[in-house]
Amino acid sequence: MYQQQNQAQLPEEDMAYSILADLKRVCSEYTTAATESSCPEIRQLFTNLQNSSLKLQGELFQTMKNLQMYSTSSPALRQEIDKQIQQNQQTHQKTSQFLQQINGQGQQQQQYAPHMNMHNQQQAQQSNPSYYN
């Protein structure tokens, strides 16, 4: 007997959009996981996964664009791009200064009270041992 299969399938364009959206979400989640990881090996793992996902997302986007499945927004004005770059550079500079200040204070504290710093580390290990092992 003849059986008709009534499987609903998404058109290729809709499927590609869905996959593209998932890849964007995954890239964002890998970024969050990498930045919140305290273990260098785990951080590197998430960074590698993110890079792989970004590459795949870029390839899918380019394919969709070439097949006219994806229309890009109008080009940004150079002035707006320069403004964003300047703001990001200022934020980076402020963050670096803040970290230097904090690290400098931490080093001074270690010089003047190394026994206190060791005591604080021991207390932290006892209350949160998984972060230090």
Secondary structure, DSSP 4 states (H G I P E B T S, - for coil): -----------HHHHHHHHHHHHHHHHHHHHHHHHH--SHHHHHHHHHHHHHHHHHHHHHHHHHHHTTS-PPPPPPPHHHHHHHHHHHHHHHHHHHHHHHHHHHHHHHHHHH-HHHHHHHHHHHHHH-GGGT-
